[in-house]
Amino acid sequence: MFQVDLNCDLGESFGPYKIGADEQILEYVTSANIACGFHAGDPTVMRKTVRLALEKGVQIGAHPGFQDLVGFGRRPMAISPEEAYDLVIYQIGALSAFIKAEGGTMQHVKPHGALYNMAAENTELSESIAKAVYDVDPKLVLFGLSGSELALAGERIGLQVAHEVFSDRTYQADGTLTSRRKSNALIEEDEIAVHQVIRLVKEGQVHTVQGKDIKLKADTVCIHGDGSHALQFAKTITAKLKEANIQIKAFQ
């Protein structure tokens, strides 16, 4: 039987009572990437999201991004490798304190947004991020775009790497995600998104916007928690993966 981890970016709200659909989505995913306060989230949301994930038995990861609340961390920023190293360590440290206080352990680190996409192509940036994760704890898993510079940097330094694919994003022929600035970046139809995931898990291939198939490894699948129908999609993809004899299981 095929198996795959299902992860979701969570804790991306603000205020003591604003958790949104996170609690319900945690019923369907096996890994949670929790915002660390730079692109979204705040201390109260971080603590509550960590607690909910532990209650649901979901693996927890830090989701560090650029310090850009207005742009939700999705705007590229000029940053040196040293600055990237520091901001990743800072955010891992913030979330790990909440996890420790709640009696849990951190499983992984997944950069967010523009930081993630830039590291997928920039060797120096990806190496600084991988080193930051390794220096904090070499047992942490690094989530990176499948086949990207970030994933390769993690493997080179000795980290366990989960090659990540996306359910709701289109792909370029070089394996990168289509820029969100383009109209065809997102997959809106659930049926197409589910088909893409099933094919990635079972065949290791994805159809690109250029009309060709490329090979990608799929250890973990990202579904986004900030969409208007995120909860419904979480339910749908869970059901469809099971129908396709794909076991949803935390990354090992």
C-alpha positions as CSV (number, residue, x, y, z in Angstrom):
1,M,0.0,0.0,0.0
2,F,1.2,3.5,-0.8
3,Q,1.4,6.0,2.1
4,V,2.0,9.7,2.4
5,D,2.1,12.4,5.1
6,L,-0.6,15.1,4.9
7,N,0.6,18.5,6.2
8,C,-1.1,21.9,6.6
9,D,0.1,25.4,7.5
10,L,-1.8,26.4,10.7
11,G,-1.8,29.0,13.5
12,E,-1.8,31.7,10.9
13,S,-4.3,34.0,12.7
14,F,-4.2,36.5,15.5
15,G,-5.8,37.0,18.9
16,P,-6.8,34.8,21.8
17,Y,-10.0,33.5,20.2
18,K,-9.2,33.4,16.5
19,I,-8.1,29.9,15.6
20,G,-10.4,29.6,12.6
21,A,-10.9,26.1,11.2
22,D,-7.6,24.8,12.5
23,E,-9.1,22.6,15.1
24,Q,-11.3,20.8,12.6
25,I,-8.5,20.5,10.0
26,L,-6.3,18.8,12.5
27,E,-8.8,15.9,12.4
28,Y,-7.6,15.1,8.9
29,V,-3.8,15.9,8.7
30,T,-0.8,14.1,10.2
31,S,1.6,17.1,10.4
32,A,1.0,20.7,11.3
33,N,3.3,23.6,10.3
34,I,2.7,26.3,12.9
35,A,3.4,29.9,12.2
36,C,6.0,31.4,14.5
37,G,4.9,35.1,14.6
38,F,6.9,36.6,11.7
39,H,4.5,36.2,8.8
40,A,1.5,35.3,10.9
41,G,0.4,34.1,14.3
42,D,1.1,35.4,17.8
43,P,2.1,33.8,21.1
44,T,-1.5,33.0,22.1
45,V,-2.3,31.4,18.8
46,M,0.9,29.5,18.8
47,R,0.3,28.0,22.2
48,K,-3.3,27.1,21.4
49,T,-2.4,25.6,18.1
50,V,0.4,23.5,19.6
51,R,-2.0,22.3,22.3
52,L,-4.7,21.3,19.7
53,A,-2.1,19.5,17.6
54,L,-0.9,17.5,20.6
55,E,-4.5,16.7,21.6
56,K,-5.2,15.3,18.1
57,G,-1.9,13.4,17.9
58,V,-0.6,15.5,15.0
59,Q,3.1,16.0,14.5
60,I,4.3,19.6,14.9
61,G,6.7,21.6,12.9
62,A,7.9,25.2,12.9
63,H,6.9,27.3,9.9
64,P,9.4,30.2,9.9
65,G,9.0,33.0,7.3
66,F,10.0,36.5,6.5
67,Q,9.0,39.2,9.0
68,D,6.2,40.5,6.8
69,L,2.8,40.5,8.4
70,V,1.3,42.8,5.7
71,G,2.5,40.6,2.9
72,F,1.8,37.3,4.8
73,G,5.4,36.4,4.2
74,R,4.8,35.9,0.5
75,R,6.8,38.8,-0.8
76,P,10.5,38.1,-1.7
77,M,13.0,40.0,0.5
78,A,16.6,40.8,0.0
79,I,18.3,38.7,2.8
80,S,21.8,37.4,3.4
81,P,22.5,33.8,4.3
82,E,23.5,34.9,7.8
83,E,20.2,36.7,8.3
84,A,18.3,33.7,7.1
85,Y,20.2,31.5,9.5
86,D,19.3,33.8,12.4
87,L,15.6,34.3,11.6
88,V,15.1,30.5,11.2
89,I,16.8,29.7,14.5
90,Y,14.8,32.5,16.2
91,Q,11.5,31.2,15.1
92,I,12.3,27.5,15.8
93,G,13.2,28.6,19.3
94,A,10.0,30.5,19.8
95,L,7.8,27.6,18.8
96,S,9.9,24.9,20.5
97,A,9.4,26.7,23.8
98,F,5.6,26.4,23.5
99,I,5.9,22.8,22.5
100,K,8.1,22.0,25.4
101,A,5.8,23.8,27.8
102,E,2.9,21.7,26.5
103,G,4.8,18.4,26.9
104,G,5.5,17.7,23.3
105,T,8.4,17.5,20.8
106,M,9.0,19.1,17.5
107,Q,9.2,16.9,14.5
108,H,10.1,19.2,11.6
109,V,10.7,22.6,10.1
110,K,9.1,23.9,6.9
111,P,10.0,27.4,5.7
112,H,7.0,29.6,4.7
113,G,6.1,31.4,1.5
114,A,8.7,33.5,-0.2
115,L,11.5,32.2,2.0
116,Y,10.5,28.6,1.0
117,N,10.3,29.5,-2.7
118,M,13.6,31.4,-2.7
119,A,15.4,28.6,-0.9
120,A,14.1,26.1,-3.5
121,E,16.3,27.8,-6.1
122,N,19.0,29.6,-4.2
123,T,21.9,27.3,-3.0
124,E,23.4,29.7,-0.5
125,L,20.0,30.5,1.1
126,S,19.0,26.8,1.2
127,E,22.3,25.8,2.9
128,S,21.9,28.5,5.6
129,I,18.4,27.3,6.4
130,A,19.4,23.7,6.5
131,K,22.4,24.6,8.7
132,A,20.1,26.5,11.1
133,V,17.8,23.5,11.4
134,Y,20.7,21.1,11.9
135,D,22.4,23.3,14.5
136,V,19.2,23.5,16.5
137,D,18.6,19.8,16.4
138,P,20.0,17.3,13.8
139,K,17.1,15.0,14.5
140,L,14.6,17.5,13.1
141,V,13.1,16.7,9.7
142,L,13.4,19.4,7.0
143,F,10.3,19.8,4.7
144,G,11.3,21.2,1.3
145,L,9.9,21.4,-2.2
146,S,10.5,18.0,-3.8
147,G,13.8,17.9,-5.6
148,S,14.6,21.5,-4.8
149,E,17.9,23.1,-3.6
150,L,16.4,23.2,-0.1
151,A,15.8,19.5,0.0
152,L,19.2,18.8,-1.5
153,A,20.9,21.1,1.0
154,G,19.2,19.3,3.9
155,E,20.3,15.9,2.6
156,R,23.9,17.1,2.2
157,I,24.2,18.4,5.8
158,G,22.7,15.2,7.2
159,L,19.1,16.0,7.9
160,Q,16.2,13.7,7.2
161,V,14.3,15.4,4.4
162,A,10.6,15.1,3.5
163,H,10.2,15.9,-0.2
164,E,7.0,18.0,-0.3
165,V,4.4,18.3,-3.1
166,F,1.4,20.5,-3.3
167,S,-2.2,19.7,-3.9
168,D,-3.4,23.1,-4.9
169,R,-0.5,24.5,-6.9
170,T,0.6,24.1,-10.5
171,Y,4.1,23.2,-11.5
172,Q,6.7,24.5,-13.9
173,A,8.8,22.2,-16.0
174,D,11.8,22.7,-13.7
175,G,9.9,21.4,-10.7
176,T,9.2,24.8,-9.2
177,L,5.8,26.1,-8.3
178,T,4.1,28.6,-10.5
179,S,4.4,32.1,-9.1
180,R,1.3,33.2,-7.2
181,R,1.5,36.4,-9.3
182,K,0.3,34.4,-12.3
183,S,-3.3,33.5,-12.9
184,N,-2.7,29.8,-13.3
185,A,-0.8,29.4,-10.0
186,L,-3.6,27.8,-8.0
187,I,-5.7,24.8,-8.7
188,E,-9.3,25.7,-7.7
189,E,-11.1,22.4,-8.7
190,D,-11.0,19.8,-6.0
191,E,-11.1,16.9,-8.5
192,I,-8.0,18.2,-10.3
193,A,-6.1,18.8,-7.1
194,V,-6.9,15.3,-5.8
195,H,-5.9,13.7,-9.1
196,Q,-2.6,15.5,-9.0
197,V,-1.9,14.2,-5.5
198,I,-2.8,10.6,-6.3
199,R,-0.6,10.6,-9.4
200,L,2.3,12.1,-7.5
201,V,2.1,9.5,-4.7
202,K,1.5,6.5,-6.9
203,E,3.4,7.4,-10.1
204,G,5.9,10.0,-8.8
205,Q,4.9,12.3,-11.7
206,V,3.1,15.6,-12.1
207,H,1.8,17.4,-15.2
208,T,3.3,20.8,-15.7
209,V,1.8,24.0,-17.1
210,Q,4.1,23.5,-20.1
211,G,2.3,20.3,-20.9
212,K,5.0,17.8,-20.0
213,D,5.3,15.3,-17.1
214,I,8.2,15.5,-14.7
215,K,9.2,13.2,-11.9
216,L,8.9,14.2,-8.3
217,K,9.2,12.4,-5.0
218,A,6.2,12.7,-2.7
219,D,6.9,12.2,1.0
220,T,4.4,14.7,2.2
221,V,1.5,16.6,0.7
222,C,0.7,20.2,1.6
223,I,-2.9,21.4,1.8
224,H,-3.4,25.1,2.8
225,G,-5.4,26.0,5.8
226,D,-6.1,29.6,4.8
227,G,-8.4,29.0,1.8
228,S,-12.2,29.7,1.9
229,H,-13.0,26.0,1.7
230,A,-9.9,24.5,3.4
231,L,-11.8,22.3,5.8
232,Q,-14.0,20.8,3.1
233,F,-10.9,20.1,0.9
234,A,-9.2,18.4,3.9
235,K,-12.2,16.1,4.2
236,T,-12.3,15.5,0.5
237,I,-8.7,14.7,-0.1
238,T,-8.6,12.4,3.0
239,A,-11.5,10.4,1.7
240,K,-10.2,10.2,-1.9
241,L,-6.7,9.1,-0.8
242,K,-8.2,6.3,1.2
243,E,-10.3,5.3,-1.7
244,A,-7.2,5.1,-3.8
245,N,-5.6,2.8,-1.2
246,I,-3.2,5.5,0.0
247,Q,-2.5,5.4,3.7
248,I,-2.3,8.8,5.4
249,K,0.5,8.6,7.9
250,A,3.0,10.9,9.6
251,F,6.4,11.1,7.9
252,Q,8.8,8.5,9.3
